[in-house]
């Protein structure tokens, strides 16, 4: 797909596909040192999560199932009391309501998280809406 300066939609029957680039997606900043770029459908959401060097995502849990993969940098993830050092290509699955947290490495990191259902709190704080 060619790069696009923004969002484009196509489709028929009342539903439209969304075509975009990560840099054109709405952003949310839920914590200091953490920026999300969001793309949401009806039942699933993707978040490109950029963490500044040594940024901390404190312990939390939510009703959403969460899958993630480290794309750049490193992060220490603790899920259900077990901590692992993750690097590019490492992935994880977090069941609903399981407490987890993370600490970015010295160079920060970029993680792609997928949530089902979409996180309404993240969508509410996003700068604009980009969803199917």
Secondary structure as GFF3:
##gff-version 3
##sequence-region A 1 132
A	DSSP	beta_strand	8	10	.	.	.	ID=ss1
A	DSSP	beta_strand	17	19	.	.	.	ID=ss2
A	DSSP	three_ten_helix	22	24	.	.	.	ID=ss3
A	DSSP	beta_strand	26	31	.	.	.	ID=ss4
A	DSSP	beta_strand	34	40	.	.	.	ID=ss5
A	DSSP	beta_strand	45	51	.	.	.	ID=ss6
A	DSSP	beta_strand	56	60	.	.	.	ID=ss7
A	DSSP	beta_strand	65	79	.	.	.	ID=ss8
A	DSSP	beta_strand	82	87	.	.	.	ID=ss9
A	DSSP	beta_strand	91	94	.	.	.	ID=ss10
A	DSSP	beta_strand	100	116	.	.	.	ID=ss11
A	DSSP	alpha_helix	120	125	.	.	.	ID=ss12
###
